[in-house]
C-alpha cells in the first residue's frame, strides 16, 4: 500500500487521504450495505477517524435505518451523493472507508468476506480469503498491530 492513499467522490468535490494502512478490510455482503449503495457488496477499509484527512469539500452525514437497529451514518458528497465512508454503531472514532472511492482501489484487497448468508447467489467468493455467514471475532483474524490500534481508540 502507498503511505498515504487518496480518494474522493465521483465529481471530485470531496477529496480525502488515508494517513496509514487500514486496520482491516471487509468485503460486506449484508443487506444494509446492498440497499443504500445499490450494490451487491461493499469493500470497507476500517481505519481510525483521525487518520482520515478531508482535503477538499465537506462530507454530509446521512442517518440510515439498519436491520440491526444500530445507528449507521453514511457520509456522502453533498453534490454527487457518492458514499465515501460510514460510521456504524455510533462509533465516531472508527471509519469504514469505501475502498471503491480510492484513486487506487486495487491497493486494498479484502481481508475477509462478511455476512455471506445474504450474498447474492451469483457472487462467487475467492479461495484463500476467509468468509463468514455473519460477523466474526476480530481477535482471531486481525493482525496484532491492528488489534492494538483498535484498543487505543475504543478502549
Buried (B, 14 or more C-beta within 10 A) or exposed (E): EEEEBBBBBEEEBBBBBBEBBBBBBBBBBBEBBBEBBEBEBBBBBBBBEEBBEBEEBEBBEBEEEBEEEEBBBBBBBEBEEBBBBBBBEEBEEBBBBBBBBBEEBEBBEBBBBBBBEBBEEEEEBEEEEEBBEEEBEBEEBBEEEBBEBBEEBEE
